[in-house]
């Protein structure tokens, strides 16, 4: 293992707010990129005030902005726009999640900034993408989850569609932003002219990409996949089952050999050796019966007993954890997925660990989300080498 991080030497300018672009920026920062987050003077990123607060700052902010540097710039002002143009000359990647056309209106769109820095990569996240008839519509992750097809599939058929309990649309788009940014960076560094490019991430497309075979199933067979509660259609058995102590256990035994092991483990060798259930297709056609067989067994055992017996049989099985149970789990701790971190006031708090795990150049937590404008002096004076008199004038005009 080395102390060098994989993205050391890469500089990222984050212009986005709230979830999607900042989530991407967090990942870049965890793996060594210098991420300079631009925030509005005085107010900062709205995420600073979302959900649970510790004193005057959201604890989500401390996670989402870790390892980043915060500067304040009013991008609506000409002076602020000139700062962004200066910063664009110094960075490899810009991440933004404004409505299409906003940066162009301010004179800091990709067309302008790529002229100043031909190697620049601009990762753009929006509701519907930079082109198309919906491009100008405001986009939010919740709407993207709906129009992207995910909400239609989530929940039980007799009830209205429900949402996943996190901002899955924004977070998925953030992952694609990182993937696209890294692919563009690799392409730039391989090309003789070292030319950058624009990466266009649409929230609804990020969601739509998760829908497995739903589109060809509809096109070829006219099938419209519907909500199926805790099951996955056409995959059997894979469900949630009630145990004797009133708790629920998740069992995934849709592999042919795994299914046999499960049936033998629960004393149903007759089902294990039934040729009808030798493959997933046959099991899927009789999934209600198979689920009944499994739950008849789980109801005779506590969750811990069922899990122990199925672990011994090498059947994929697990409880449904709350965050309290996650914190108590030894595997999370051993893998560094629950870390104790110091907040600025010295109070200790648990943070989620860094994903993924790299054997030689792992990502790390260096510091929690910074205070507003904490790195103004470092970036404006040292990187951009702005004169102190100019900085004083910009502060007076509230451009920074």
C-alpha positions in Angstrom: 0.0 0.0 0.0 1.3 3.5 -0.8 0.4 6.9 0.6 -0.2 8.2 -2.9 -3.9 8.4 -3.8 -5.1 7.5 -7.3 -6.4 11.0 -8.2 -3.5 12.9 -6.6 -2.7 15.8 -9.0 -6.2 16.0 -10.4 -8.0 19.3 -9.7 -11.7 19.5 -9.7 -13.9 22.6 -9.6 -17.3 21.8 -8.1 -20.1 24.3 -9.1 -23.1 22.2 -8.1 -25.3 22.3 -5.0 -27.3 19.8 -2.9 -26.9 16.2 -4.0 -25.9 15.0 -7.4 -22.8 17.0 -8.3 -21.6 17.3 -4.7 -21.9 13.5 -4.3 -19.6 13.1 -7.3 -17.2 15.7 -5.9 -17.1 13.8 -2.7 -15.9 10.7 -4.4 -13.2 12.6 -6.4 -12.1 14.1 -3.1 -12.0 10.8 -1.2 -9.5 9.5 -3.7 -7.1 12.4 -3.7 -8.4 14.9 -6.2 -8.2 18.6 -5.0 -11.8 19.5 -5.1 -12.6 23.2 -4.9 -16.2 23.7 -4.1 -17.7 27.1 -5.1 -20.5 28.3 -2.8 -22.6 31.4 -2.8 -21.3 34.1 -0.4 -23.1 34.3 3.0 -25.6 31.4 2.3 -23.4 28.6 0.9 -24.7 25.3 -0.3 -28.3 24.7 0.9 -27.2 21.2 2.1 -25.5 23.0 5.0 -29.0 23.4 6.5 -30.7 20.1 5.4 -32.0 17.5 7.8 -30.3 16.8 11.2 -28.2 19.7 12.5 -25.2 19.7 14.7 -25.2 23.2 16.2 -25.5 25.3 13.0 -24.4 22.8 10.4 -26.1 19.7 8.8 -24.3 16.5 9.6 -25.1 15.4 6.0 -23.0 18.4 4.9 -20.0 17.2 6.9 -20.2 13.9 5.1 -21.0 15.2 1.6 -18.3 17.8 1.6 -15.5 15.9 3.3 -12.0 16.5 1.9 -13.2 19.5 -0.2 -12.0 23.1 -0.1 -14.7 25.7 0.1 -14.5 29.1 -1.6 -17.2 31.7 -2.0 -18.0 33.2 -5.4 -21.2 35.0 -6.6 -21.4 33.6 -10.1 -24.2 35.9 -11.0 -21.8 38.9 -10.9 -19.3 39.7 -13.6 -16.5 39.7 -11.1 -17.5 36.2 -9.9 -17.7 35.0 -13.5 -14.2 36.2 -14.1 -12.9 34.2 -11.1 -14.6 31.1 -12.5 -12.9 31.7 -15.9 -9.5 32.1 -14.1 -10.1 28.9 -12.1 -11.1 27.0 -15.3 -7.6 27.6 -16.6 -6.2 25.7 -13.5 -8.4 22.7 -13.2 -8.9 19.3 -15.0 -12.6 18.8 -14.4 -15.6 21.0 -13.7 -18.7 19.5 -12.2 -22.0 21.4 -12.4 -25.7 20.7 -12.0 -27.4 23.9 -13.1 -30.3 24.0 -15.5 -29.0 23.8 -19.1 -28.2 27.3 -20.4 -27.5 28.8 -17.0 -23.7 28.8 -17.2 -23.9 30.0 -20.8 -26.1 33.0 -19.7 -23.3 33.8 -17.2 -20.6 33.6 -19.8 -19.0 30.5 -18.2 -20.4 27.7 -20.3 -18.3 24.9 -21.8 -17.8 26.8 -25.1 -16.1 29.7 -23.3 -14.2 27.7 -20.7 -12.8 25.1 -23.1 -11.4 28.0 -25.2 -9.5 29.1 -22.1 -8.4 25.5 -21.3 -8.7 23.1 -24.2 -8.0 20.1 -21.9 -10.9 21.0 -19.6 -13.5 18.3 -18.9 -16.9 19.6 -17.9 -19.3 17.1 -16.3 -22.8 18.5 -16.6 -25.7 17.0 -14.5 -29.2 18.1 -15.2 -32.7 16.7 -15.1 -33.1 15.9 -18.8 -29.7 16.5 -20.3 -28.2 19.3 -22.4 -30.3 18.5 -25.5 -33.9 17.4 -26.3 -37.3 18.9 -25.9 -37.2 18.7 -22.1 -33.8 20.2 -21.6 -35.1 23.5 -20.2 -37.4 21.9 -17.7 -36.3 22.1 -14.0 -35.2 18.6 -12.9 -35.1 17.0 -9.5 -34.1 13.5 -8.5 -37.6 12.6 -7.3 -39.1 13.5 -10.7 -36.3 11.7 -12.5 -37.1 8.6 -10.5 -40.7 8.8 -11.7 -40.1 9.6 -15.4 -37.1 7.3 -15.5 -39.4 4.3 -14.7 -38.1 3.4 -11.3 -41.1 4.7 -9.2 -43.5 2.6 -11.3 -41.8 -0.5 -10.2 -41.3 0.3 -6.5 -43.9 -0.9 -4.0 -46.8 -3.2 -4.0 -49.3 -3.5 -6.9 -52.4 -2.6 -4.7 -50.7 0.5 -3.4 -49.4 3.8 -5.0 -45.8 3.8 -6.1 -43.3 4.6 -3.3 -39.9 6.1 -3.3 -36.6 4.5 -2.1 -35.6 6.0 1.2 -32.6 7.9 -0.1 -32.1 10.3 -3.1 -31.4 7.3 -5.4 -31.8 9.3 -8.6 -29.3 12.0 -7.6 -26.9 9.5 -6.2 -26.9 7.3 -9.3 -26.4 10.4 -11.5 -23.4 11.4 -9.2 -21.9 8.0 -9.8 -22.2 8.3 -13.5 -20.7 11.8 -13.3 -17.6 10.3 -11.7 -17.5 7.4 -14.2 -17.9 9.8 -17.1 -15.3 12.3 -15.7 -12.7 9.5 -15.2 -13.3 8.1 -18.7 -13.0 11.6 -20.2 -9.8 12.2 -18.2 -8.3 8.9 -19.4 -9.2 9.7 -23.0 -7.7 13.2 -22.7 -4.5 12.0 -21.3 -4.1 9.3 -24.0 -4.8 11.6 -26.9 -1.8 13.5 -28.5 -3.7 16.9 -28.5 -4.8 16.4 -24.8 -8.2 17.7 -25.6 -11.0 17.6 -23.0 -14.7 17.1 -23.6 -18.2 17.5 -22.1 -19.9 14.8 -20.2 -23.7 15.0 -20.2 -25.4 13.2 -17.4 -29.2 13.3 -17.2 -30.9 12.3 -14.0 -33.7 10.5 -15.7 -31.2 8.5 -17.9 -29.2 7.5 -14.9 -32.4 6.1 -13.4 -33.5 4.5 -16.6 -30.2 2.7 -17.0 -31.1 0.7 -13.8 -34.1 -1.0 -15.3 -32.5 -4.3 -16.4 -34.4 -5.9 -19.3 -37.6 -3.9 -18.9 -37.3 -2.2 -22.4 -36.6 -5.3 -24.6 -39.2 -7.3 -22.6 -41.8 -4.7 -23.6 -40.6 -4.4 -27.2 -40.4 -8.1 -27.9 -43.2 -9.5 -25.7 -45.4 -6.5 -24.9 -44.7 -7.0 -21.2 -45.1 -4.0 -18.9 -43.3 -4.9 -15.7 -45.4 -4.0 -12.7 -44.8 -3.5 -9.0 -44.2 -6.8 -7.2 -43.5 -5.8 -3.6 -40.5 -7.6 -2.1 -40.0 -10.0 -5.0 -38.2 -9.7 -8.3 -40.3 -10.8 -11.3 -38.9 -13.9 -13.0 -36.3 -14.5 -10.3 -37.0 -17.3 -7.8 -36.6 -17.6 -5.0 -35.6 -14.2 -3.9 -37.8 -12.7 -1.3 -38.4 -11.5 2.3 -39.7 -14.1 4.8 -41.2 -13.9 8.3 -39.4 -15.6 11.1 -40.8 -17.0 14.4 -39.7 -13.9 16.4 -41.6 -11.5 14.1 -38.5 -10.4 12.3 -37.9 -10.6 8.5 -35.1 -12.4 6.7 -34.0 -12.0 3.1 -33.1 -15.1 1.2 -31.6 -15.1 -2.3 -31.5 -18.7 -3.7 -32.2 -18.1 -7.4 -29.0 -19.9 -8.5 -29.7 -23.5 -9.4 -27.2 -25.2 -7.1 -28.0 -22.7 -4.3 -31.7 -23.5 -4.5 -30.9 -27.2 -4.0 -28.8 -26.4 -1.0 -31.6 -24.3 0.5 -34.2 -27.0 0.0 -32.0 -29.7 1.5 -31.2 -27.3 4.5 -34.9 -26.8 5.3 -35.7 -30.4 5.0 -37.4 -30.3 1.6 -35.3 -32.7 -0.5 -38.4 -33.5 -2.5 -38.5 -30.0 -3.8 -34.8 -29.8 -4.3 -34.8 -32.9 -6.6 -38.0 -32.0 -8.5 -37.0 -31.6 -12.1 -39.5 -28.9 -12.6 -37.4 -26.6 -10.3 -34.0 -27.5 -11.7 -33.7 -24.0 -13.3 -34.9 -20.5 -12.6 -37.5 -20.5 -15.4 -39.3 -23.4 -13.8 -39.1 -22.0 -10.3 -40.3 -18.6 -11.5 -43.5 -20.2 -12.9 -44.3 -21.6 -9.5 -42.8 -18.9 -7.3 -45.8 -18.6 -4.9 -45.5 -22.3 -3.9 -41.8 -22.0 -3.4 -42.1 -18.9 -1.3 -44.7 -20.7 0.8 -42.4 -23.7 1.3 -39.6 -21.4 2.5 -41.8 -19.3 4.8 -43.3 -22.4 6.4 -39.7 -23.1 7.5 -38.7 -19.6 8.5 -41.7 -19.3 10.7 -40.4 -22.2 12.8 -37.1 -20.4 13.5 -36.0 -17.1 14.9 -34.1 -14.9 12.6 -30.7 -15.7 14.1 -31.4 -19.4 14.0 -32.5 -19.3 10.4 -29.5 -17.2 9.4 -27.1 -19.6 11.2 -28.6 -22.7 9.5 -28.6 -21.1 6.0 -25.1 -19.7 6.5 -23.9 -23.2 7.2 -25.6 -24.3 4.0 -23.9 -21.5 2.0 -27.2 -19.9 1.1 -27.2 -16.1 0.6 -29.2 -14.8 3.6 -29.3 -11.7 5.7 -31.4 -9.6 8.1 -32.9 -6.3 7.3 -30.7 -3.8 9.1 -31.6 -0.5 10.5 -28.8 2.0 11.0 -28.6 1.0 14.7 -27.9 -2.6 13.6 -25.3 -1.5 11.0 -23.4 0.4 13.7 -23.3 -2.8 15.9 -22.2 -5.1 13.1 -18.6 -6.4 13.3 -18.2 -6.8 9.6 -18.9 -3.1 9.0 -16.3 -2.2 11.6 -13.7 -4.6 10.3 -14.1 -3.2 6.8 -13.8 0.4 7.9 -17.3 1.3 6.8 -18.1 2.9 10.2 -15.4 5.4 11.1 -15.1 7.6 14.1 -14.4 11.2 13.0 -13.8 14.5 14.9 -16.1 17.4 14.1 -14.7 20.9 14.2 -15.8 21.4 17.8 -14.0 18.2 18.8 -17.1 16.1 19.2 -16.7 12.6 17.8 -19.2 11.2 15.2 -19.5 8.1 13.1 -19.0 8.6 9.3 -19.5 6.1 6.5 -16.3 4.7 5.1 -14.9 5.1 1.6 -16.1 3.0 -1.3 -14.6 1.2 -3.2 -11.6 -0.4 -1.5 -8.3 -0.1 -3.4 -5.5 -2.4 -2.3 -2.6 -0.1 -3.1 -4.0 3.5 -3.3 -7.1 3.6 -1.1 -9.3 6.6 -0.6 -9.4 8.1 2.8 -11.2 10.7 5.0 -9.0 13.7 5.6 -11.3 16.3 7.0 -15.0 17.0 7.4 -17.0 19.4 5.2 -15.3 22.8 5.5 -16.8 26.0 6.9 -18.1 28.5 4.3 -15.2 30.1 2.4 -12.6 28.4 4.6 -10.2 28.1 1.7 -10.7 31.6 0.1 -7.2 32.8 1.0 -5.5 29.6 -0.2 -7.3 29.5 -3.6 -7.5 33.2 -4.4 -4.1 34.3 -3.2 -2.0 31.2 -3.7 -3.6 29.6 -6.7 -5.0 32.6 -8.6 -2.4 35.0 -7.1 -5.0 37.8 -6.8 -3.7 41.0 -5.3 -4.9 41.7 -1.7 -6.3 45.1 -2.9 -8.4 43.2 -5.5 -9.6 40.7 -3.0 -10.6 43.6 -0.6 -12.6 45.1 -3.5 -14.3 41.8 -4.3 -15.2 41.3 -0.7 -16.7 44.8 -0.5 -18.8 44.2 -3.6 -19.8 40.8 -2.1 -18.5 39.0 -5.2 -16.7 36.6 -2.9 
